[in-house]
Structure formats: C-alpha cells, structure tokens
C-alpha cells in the first residue's frame, strides 16, 4: 500500500516534527489527520473516508448495494456494509517496562514513541466506530480496559498513557496469554513493545491467539542505536530491567551484538509468518504512517 510521496503531509508524521507539540492528545490527532490526508493523495483516494462503511465490490455481491456516489468520486465499485459487518474489535497491548524508557540516538524514548503510536491507533479506531481496548503491562498487567467504541474512551486512553512511567521487567508472552483468556469475540491484537525477550514463549502466545481465530500484529519499537550499537568509546552498559552491568569497548562486541539482534528479528519475523501474524520493525525515527498502514492493511484483510 504505497502512498504518494508528499512532503507536506509526510513531514507531519515524522517524530521530530511531532515533538514540537506538547500533549500526547495533540500528537495523536496530528498523526491521524496527516495519515488521512496521505490516503486522500494516494492511489486509494476515497478509502480513508469510506473504509468504515464500504468495501470494494467482489464477484457475487448484489449490484443493488453498489454506492454510485462513491463510484463517481473514485471510479471504483464499493458496496455498502451494515454496521455489524464493519465493526472491528482491537486490543492494543503495550509494553510499559523499564527498557521502554531507553533513549539513545532517537528523537524520543521508546516509550514516548510507543505511547503516541498507541494513542493514534486508538483515535483512528474510534473515528471508524471500531472498538478499542488497552492492556498496559510489564512483568504483570498494570492496566486493562476492555474494548469500547465510545469516543470518550480516547480521553481515558490518553490519560492512562500520560500517567504511566516505564518500570519493571517485561513479560509480553504473559500479556498475550491474558488477552487470549479474556477475548471472546474474534479481534485484532496489536502488541507494541521492544520485544527484547525470549522469542519462543512469545510465539507460543501468538499461536494460541491465532488458534482462537484472532488476528495479530507485532510492532517492535527500537532506538536506532539498539540496531547499530554505534558507540565509539569504552563504557559500562547496564540492563535497565535487571541491573546487570558490563564494562567493555563497543568495538570488540559490536559485530556479535548486531548478529544477535538480526537473528532475534529473523526469529520473530519467520515465527510470525509461520503462525499467520504480521511483524514490523519500527525505530523511534520511523514516520508513523508505516505503522498505521500495517494496521489498515490487516483490517482490510479481516473484512474480505
């Protein structure tokens, strides 16, 4: 789903531009508004307005359901959907552990980036009249809100994110297991975190959700330096979750570190593909439209 490159709206989606806005709510709204402008200027013109109430015509659909006004604007056939067909339930599962507070070379700490992304997804969902829920966790669940389509829920979501401070160790597999136990209807589960943890338990939880017919997206948020390990001088490195320390010169371990990170991502990517889940790597410098398009693409597939 490639968008037309337009400097004006894409600039609005860059983290360094959004950093000028003071509140999380304003940042989330700016992300979504810029994203919808981008959709209008893409080959999917019209989709950002109609996608909550229409879908593209498919062989076998009744011609009487074609919306000819939409066709006049887009030159594409869309059929009207009833409310129960369009509603999607999405559970946003957000890592709030201490490692998410890390900031190296990026514009923001990982937590700030993930919080804006979570709020933007919530705002976009509620605009579509979809239901959105939130699970905020570290080693244990810290906040759980079941899916709701009330637009006033956006304010509750923003307040919960603004009040949280990253702490504790991470346990993403346990968070997904909790979601699997609580979701009764088919839903889309979006996990947002750095995913710097053992892969196998995480993939087992993904497999369980997929076995229950839920759709799953894993969005890994990292600081650029966590990929490059671009440190130039000897230093002591400390694990912010366990407190473990290592004094070394980055030159001696950089290649091994980069290979380990690449292997970790390979396992996540292939494991998700094996179980029919989506995976995307984002850095704190990635424009937000990439993540929103990942969600939008999955949502469209759920309705086909």
VOROGU-646352 format. One line per field, with one value per residue (C-alpha): residue number from 0; residue in three letters; x, y, z. Coordinates in nm, 2 decimals. Each point is the difference from the previous one (the first is absolute). Layout:
<atoms>
num NUM / ...
residu ALA / ...
xx X / ...
yy Y / ...
zz Z / ...
</atoms>
This chain:
<atoms>
num 0 / 1 / 2 / 3 / 4 / 5 / 6 / 7 / 8 / 9 / 10 / 11 / 12 / 13 / 14 / 15 / 16 / 17 / 18 / 19 / 20 / 21 / 22 / 23 / 24 / 25 / 26 / 27 / 28 / 29 / 30 / 31 / 32 / 33 / 34 / 35 / 36 / 37 / 38 / 39 / 40 / 41 / 42 / 43 / 44 / 45 / 46 / 47 / 48 / 49 / 50 / 51 / 52 / 53 / 54 / 55 / 56 / 57 / 58 / 59 / 60 / 61 / 62 / 63 / 64 / 65 / 66 / 67 / 68 / 69 / 70 / 71 / 72 / 73 / 74 / 75 / 76 / 77 / 78 / 79 / 80 / 81 / 82 / 83 / 84 / 85 / 86 / 87 / 88 / 89 / 90 / 91 / 92 / 93 / 94 / 95 / 96 / 97 / 98 / 99 / 100 / 101 / 102 / 103 / 104 / 105 / 106 / 107 / 108 / 109 / 110 / 111 / 112 / 113 / 114 / 115 / 116 / 117 / 118 / 119 / 120 / 121 / 122 / 123 / 124 / 125 / 126 / 127 / 128 / 129 / 130 / 131 / 132 / 133 / 134 / 135 / 136 / 137 / 138 / 139 / 140 / 141 / 142 / 143 / 144 / 145 / 146 / 147 / 148 / 149 / 150 / 151 / 152 / 153 / 154 / 155 / 156 / 157 / 158 / 159 / 160 / 161 / 162 / 163 / 164 / 165 / 166 / 167 / 168 / 169 / 170 / 171 / 172 / 173 / 174 / 175 / 176 / 177 / 178 / 179 / 180 / 181 / 182 / 183 / 184 / 185 / 186 / 187 / 188 / 189 / 190 / 191 / 192 / 193 / 194 / 195 / 196 / 197 / 198 / 199 / 200 / 201 / 202 / 203 / 204 / 205 / 206 / 207 / 208 / 209 / 210 / 211 / 212 / 213 / 214 / 215 / 216 / 217 / 218 / 219 / 220 / 221 / 222 / 223 / 224 / 225 / 226 / 227 / 228 / 229 / 230 / 231 / 232 / 233 / 234 / 235 / 236 / 237 / 238 / 239 / 240 / 241 / 242 / 243 / 244 / 245 / 246 / 247 / 248 / 249 / 250 / 251 / 252 / 253 / 254 / 255 / 256 / 257 / 258 / 259 / 260 / 261 / 262 / 263 / 264 / 265 / 266 / 267 / 268 / 269 / 270 / 271 / 272 / 273 / 274 / 275 / 276 / 277 / 278 / 279 / 280 / 281 / 282 / 283 / 284 / 285 / 286 / 287 / 288 / 289 / 290 / 291 / 292 / 293 / 294 / 295 / 296 / 297 / 298 / 299 / 300 / 301 / 302 / 303
residu UNK / UNK / UNK / UNK / UNK / UNK / UNK / UNK / UNK / UNK / UNK / UNK / UNK / UNK / UNK / UNK / UNK / UNK / UNK / UNK / UNK / UNK / UNK / UNK / UNK / UNK / UNK / UNK / UNK / UNK / UNK / UNK / UNK / UNK / UNK / UNK / UNK / UNK / UNK / UNK / UNK / UNK / UNK / UNK / UNK / UNK / UNK / UNK / UNK / UNK / UNK / UNK / UNK / UNK / UNK / UNK / UNK / UNK / UNK / UNK / UNK / UNK / UNK / UNK / UNK / UNK / UNK / UNK / UNK / UNK / UNK / UNK / UNK / UNK / UNK / UNK / UNK / UNK / UNK / UNK / UNK / UNK / UNK / UNK / UNK / UNK / UNK / UNK / UNK / UNK / UNK / UNK / UNK / UNK / UNK / UNK / UNK / UNK / UNK / UNK / UNK / UNK / UNK / UNK / UNK / UNK / UNK / UNK / UNK / UNK / UNK / UNK / UNK / UNK / UNK / UNK / UNK / UNK / UNK / UNK / UNK / UNK / UNK / UNK / UNK / UNK / UNK / UNK / UNK / UNK / UNK / UNK / UNK / UNK / UNK / UNK / UNK / UNK / UNK / UNK / UNK / UNK / UNK / UNK / UNK / UNK / UNK / UNK / UNK / UNK / UNK / UNK / UNK / UNK / UNK / UNK / UNK / UNK / UNK / UNK / UNK / UNK / UNK / UNK / UNK / UNK / UNK / UNK / UNK / UNK / UNK / UNK / UNK / UNK / UNK / UNK / UNK / UNK / UNK / UNK / UNK / UNK / UNK / UNK / UNK / UNK / UNK / UNK / UNK / UNK / UNK / UNK / UNK / UNK / UNK / UNK / UNK / UNK / UNK / UNK / UNK / UNK / UNK / UNK / UNK / UNK / UNK / UNK / UNK / UNK / UNK / UNK / UNK / UNK / UNK / UNK / UNK / UNK / UNK / UNK / UNK / UNK / UNK / UNK / UNK / UNK / UNK / UNK / UNK / UNK / UNK / UNK / UNK / UNK / UNK / UNK / UNK / UNK / UNK / UNK / UNK / UNK / UNK / UNK / UNK / UNK / UNK / UNK / UNK / UNK / UNK / UNK / UNK / UNK / UNK / UNK / UNK / UNK / UNK / UNK / UNK / UNK / UNK / UNK / UNK / UNK / UNK / UNK / UNK / UNK / UNK / UNK / UNK / UNK / UNK / UNK / UNK / UNK / UNK / UNK / UNK / UNK / UNK / UNK / UNK / UNK / UNK / UNK / UNK / UNK / UNK / UNK / UNK / UNK / UNK / UNK / UNK / UNK / UNK / UNK / UNK / UNK / UNK / UNK
xx 0.00 / 0.24 / -0.09 / 0.08 / 0.30 / -0.12 / 0.24 / -0.28 / -0.19 / 0.29 / 0.19 / -0.29 / 0.05 / 0.37 / 0.07 / 0.23 / -0.28 / -0.26 / 0.24 / -0.08 / -0.36 / -0.02 / -0.28 / -0.05 / -0.35 / 0.11 / 0.27 / -0.24 / -0.25 / 0.27 / 0.12 / -0.34 / -0.10 / 0.33 / -0.05 / -0.35 / 0.13 / 0.26 / -0.27 / -0.20 / 0.31 / 0.08 / -0.13 / -0.25 / -0.17 / -0.34 / 0.09 / 0.08 / -0.36 / -0.19 / 0.19 / -0.20 / -0.33 / 0.09 / 0.22 / 0.10 / -0.24 / 0.07 / -0.15 / -0.32 / -0.10 / -0.34 / 0.01 / -0.27 / 0.25 / 0.25 / 0.04 / -0.01 / 0.10 / 0.32 / 0.06 / -0.05 / 0.28 / 0.24 / -0.09 / 0.01 / -0.29 / -0.08 / -0.29 / -0.17 / 0.05 / -0.23 / 0.13 / 0.06 / 0.22 / 0.23 / 0.07 / 0.34 / 0.11 / 0.37 / 0.20 / 0.31 / 0.26 / 0.28 / 0.33 / 0.05 / 0.31 / 0.33 / 0.17 / -0.26 / 0.14 / 0.33 / 0.10 / 0.32 / 0.03 / -0.37 / -0.21 / -0.21 / 0.03 / -0.16 / -0.29 / -0.08 / -0.01 / -0.21 / -0.24 / -0.06 / -0.05 / -0.24 / -0.20 / -0.01 / -0.13 / -0.26 / -0.11 / -0.02 / -0.20 / -0.25 / -0.04 / -0.09 / -0.26 / 0.21 / 0.05 / 0.34 / 0.14 / 0.33 / 0.23 / 0.30 / 0.25 / 0.36 / 0.06 / -0.37 / -0.31 / -0.01 / -0.31 / -0.28 / -0.29 / -0.23 / -0.08 / -0.25 / -0.12 / -0.09 / 0.19 / 0.04 / 0.23 / 0.27 / 0.04 / 0.03 / 0.26 / 0.21 / -0.01 / 0.11 / 0.30 / 0.09 / 0.00 / 0.22 / 0.37 / 0.20 / 0.11 / 0.05 / 0.09 / -0.18 / -0.22 / -0.17 / -0.10 / -0.19 / -0.18 / -0.11 / -0.11 / -0.22 / -0.15 / -0.07 / -0.19 / -0.22 / -0.09 / -0.32 / -0.06 / 0.23 / 0.23 / 0.32 / 0.28 / 0.28 / 0.31 / 0.22 / 0.34 / 0.37 / -0.04 / 0.35 / -0.09 / 0.00 / -0.17 / -0.15 / -0.25 / -0.11 / -0.07 / -0.18 / -0.24 / -0.04 / -0.08 / -0.27 / -0.16 / 0.00 / -0.14 / -0.30 / -0.03 / 0.12 / 0.22 / 0.34 / 0.25 / 0.33 / 0.16 / 0.36 / 0.11 / 0.37 / 0.24 / 0.24 / 0.30 / -0.15 / 0.04 / 0.34 / 0.17 / 0.18 / 0.19 / 0.36 / 0.17 / 0.03 / -0.30 / -0.19 / -0.33 / -0.29 / -0.31 / -0.28 / -0.22 / 0.24 / 0.27 / 0.27 / 0.31 / 0.27 / 0.31 / 0.15 / 0.10 / -0.28 / 0.25 / 0.06 / -0.36 / -0.18 / 0.00 / -0.12 / -0.26 / -0.13 / -0.02 / -0.19 / -0.25 / -0.04 / -0.06 / -0.25 / -0.20 / 0.03 / -0.16 / -0.28 / -0.07 / 0.00 / -0.18 / -0.28 / -0.02 / -0.02 / -0.30 / -0.17 / 0.08 / 0.15 / 0.34 / 0.15 / 0.31 / -0.03 / 0.27 / -0.07 / 0.08 / -0.25 / -0.29 / -0.33 / -0.18 / 0.19 / -0.15 / -0.35 / 0.02 / 0.10 / -0.32 / -0.22 / 0.12 / -0.08 / -0.34 / -0.09 / 0.11 / -0.22 / -0.31 / 0.07
yy 0.00 / 0.26 / 0.36 / 0.29 / 0.18 / 0.35 / 0.20 / 0.20 / -0.29 / -0.23 / 0.26 / 0.02 / -0.37 / 0.02 / -0.04 / 0.31 / 0.22 / -0.15 / 0.07 / 0.37 / -0.08 / 0.00 / -0.25 / -0.37 / 0.07 / 0.27 / -0.23 / -0.29 / 0.22 / 0.15 / -0.35 / -0.11 / 0.31 / 0.00 / -0.37 / 0.05 / 0.29 / -0.24 / -0.26 / 0.26 / 0.07 / -0.36 / -0.25 / -0.09 / 0.34 / -0.02 / -0.30 / 0.20 / 0.14 / -0.30 / -0.30 / 0.00 / -0.04 / -0.15 / -0.26 / -0.07 / -0.19 / -0.37 / -0.26 / -0.12 / 0.32 / 0.14 / 0.28 / 0.19 / 0.05 / 0.20 / 0.35 / 0.20 / 0.33 / -0.16 / -0.13 / 0.35 / 0.13 / -0.30 / -0.19 / -0.31 / -0.22 / -0.01 / -0.17 / 0.12 / -0.20 / -0.03 / 0.11 / -0.35 / -0.07 / 0.30 / -0.01 / -0.13 / -0.07 / 0.09 / -0.06 / 0.21 / -0.17 / 0.24 / -0.08 / 0.24 / -0.16 / 0.18 / -0.07 / 0.20 / 0.31 / -0.03 / 0.29 / -0.01 / 0.17 / 0.03 / 0.31 / -0.16 / -0.27 / -0.33 / 0.05 / 0.35 / -0.14 / -0.30 / 0.21 / 0.24 / -0.30 / -0.17 / 0.32 / 0.06 / -0.35 / 0.05 / 0.33 / -0.15 / -0.30 / 0.21 / 0.22 / -0.31 / -0.10 / -0.30 / -0.12 / 0.04 / -0.15 / 0.05 / -0.23 / 0.17 / -0.24 / -0.06 / -0.33 / 0.01 / 0.17 / 0.36 / 0.13 / -0.18 / 0.16 / -0.22 / 0.11 / 0.29 / 0.20 / 0.31 / 0.30 / 0.13 / -0.30 / 0.19 / 0.24 / -0.29 / -0.17 / 0.32 / 0.06 / -0.36 / 0.04 / 0.34 / -0.12 / -0.31 / -0.01 / -0.29 / -0.24 / -0.37 / -0.29 / -0.10 / -0.31 / 0.03 / -0.36 / 0.02 / 0.31 / -0.18 / -0.30 / 0.23 / 0.15 / -0.35 / -0.09 / 0.31 / 0.06 / -0.18 / 0.14 / -0.01 / 0.30 / 0.16 / 0.00 / 0.26 / -0.05 / 0.31 / -0.03 / -0.05 / -0.39 / -0.04 / -0.32 / -0.38 / -0.06 / -0.35 / 0.09 / 0.30 / -0.21 / -0.26 / 0.27 / 0.13 / -0.36 / -0.02 / 0.32 / -0.11 / -0.34 / 0.20 / 0.17 / 0.34 / 0.21 / 0.11 / 0.28 / 0.03 / 0.35 / 0.00 / 0.35 / 0.06 / 0.29 / 0.02 / -0.06 / -0.33 / -0.12 / 0.16 / -0.01 / 0.31 / 0.09 / 0.12 / -0.02 / -0.24 / 0.01 / -0.20 / -0.12 / -0.07 / -0.21 / 0.24 / -0.29 / -0.24 / 0.24 / -0.22 / 0.19 / -0.05 / 0.21 / -0.03 / 0.18 / -0.02 / -0.08 / -0.34 / -0.11 / 0.21 / -0.27 / -0.27 / 0.23 / 0.09 / -0.36 / -0.09 / 0.28 / -0.11 / -0.36 / 0.11 / 0.19 / -0.28 / -0.24 / 0.25 / 0.06 / -0.36 / -0.12 / 0.26 / -0.10 / -0.37 / 0.07 / 0.25 / 0.31 / 0.33 / 0.14 / 0.34 / 0.17 / 0.37 / 0.23 / 0.31 / 0.19 / -0.18 / 0.21 / -0.12 / -0.07 / -0.32 / -0.15 / 0.13 / -0.15 / -0.33 / 0.01 / 0.12 / -0.28 / -0.26 / 0.15 / -0.02 / -0.36 / -0.08 / 0.13 / -0.19
zz 0.00 / -0.12 / 0.05 / -0.23 / 0.15 / 0.10 / 0.22 / 0.17 / 0.16 / 0.04 / 0.19 / 0.25 / 0.08 / 0.09 / 0.37 / 0.01 / -0.14 / 0.24 / 0.29 / -0.03 / 0.12 / 0.38 / 0.07 / -0.09 / -0.11 / -0.25 / -0.13 / -0.06 / -0.18 / -0.22 / -0.09 / -0.10 / -0.19 / -0.19 / -0.08 / -0.14 / -0.22 / -0.13 / -0.08 / -0.20 / -0.21 / -0.06 / -0.25 / 0.27 / -0.03 / 0.18 / 0.21 / 0.31 / 0.00 / -0.10 / 0.14 / 0.32 / -0.19 / -0.34 / -0.15 / -0.36 / -0.22 / -0.03 / -0.24 / 0.15 / 0.17 / -0.07 / -0.26 / 0.20 / 0.28 / -0.22 / 0.11 / -0.32 / 0.17 / 0.11 / -0.35 / -0.14 / 0.22 / -0.02 / -0.31 / 0.21 / 0.10 / 0.38 / 0.17 / 0.31 / 0.31 / 0.30 / 0.34 / 0.13 / -0.30 / 0.04 / 0.38 / 0.10 / 0.35 / 0.06 / 0.32 / 0.03 / 0.21 / 0.11 / 0.17 / 0.29 / 0.14 / 0.10 / -0.33 / -0.19 / 0.18 / -0.19 / -0.22 / -0.20 / -0.34 / -0.06 / 0.03 / 0.27 / 0.25 / -0.12 / 0.25 / -0.14 / -0.36 / 0.10 / 0.20 / -0.30 / -0.22 / 0.24 / 0.04 / -0.38 / -0.06 / 0.27 / -0.16 / -0.35 / 0.12 / 0.19 / -0.30 / -0.20 / 0.27 / 0.08 / 0.36 / 0.16 / 0.32 / 0.19 / 0.20 / 0.15 / 0.15 / 0.12 / 0.19 / 0.09 / -0.14 / 0.13 / -0.17 / -0.19 / -0.18 / -0.21 / -0.35 / -0.03 / -0.30 / 0.21 / -0.14 / 0.35 / 0.06 / -0.19 / 0.29 / 0.25 / -0.22 / -0.02 / 0.37 / 0.08 / -0.24 / 0.14 / 0.36 / -0.06 / 0.06 / -0.14 / 0.27 / 0.08 / -0.22 / -0.31 / -0.06 / -0.33 / -0.03 / 0.33 / -0.12 / -0.32 / 0.20 / 0.21 / -0.31 / -0.14 / 0.32 / -0.01 / -0.36 / -0.09 / -0.35 / -0.29 / 0.03 / -0.12 / 0.26 / -0.05 / 0.22 / 0.02 / 0.18 / -0.04 / 0.01 / 0.14 / 0.18 / -0.08 / -0.32 / 0.05 / 0.28 / -0.20 / -0.31 / 0.21 / 0.12 / -0.36 / -0.11 / 0.27 / -0.11 / -0.37 / 0.11 / 0.14 / -0.34 / 0.12 / -0.23 / 0.14 / -0.08 / 0.18 / -0.03 / 0.13 / 0.11 / 0.04 / 0.03 / -0.31 / 0.23 / 0.11 / -0.36 / -0.08 / 0.34 / -0.13 / 0.31 / -0.04 / 0.34 / 0.28 / 0.24 / 0.26 / -0.13 / 0.24 / -0.05 / 0.12 / 0.09 / 0.18 / 0.11 / -0.16 / -0.10 / -0.27 / -0.04 / -0.35 / -0.32 / -0.26 / -0.27 / 0.14 / 0.02 / -0.27 / -0.27 / 0.24 / 0.14 / -0.35 / -0.10 / 0.31 / -0.06 / -0.36 / 0.10 / 0.26 / -0.26 / -0.25 / 0.25 / 0.07 / -0.36 / -0.11 / 0.31 / -0.06 / -0.37 / 0.10 / 0.22 / -0.23 / 0.20 / -0.12 / 0.12 / -0.06 / 0.13 / 0.09 / 0.14 / 0.19 / -0.32 / -0.22 / -0.13 / 0.16 / -0.33 / -0.04 / 0.32 / -0.08 / -0.35 / 0.16 / 0.21 / -0.29 / -0.23 / 0.27 / 0.06 / -0.37 / -0.02 / 0.30 / -0.19 / -0.32
</atoms>
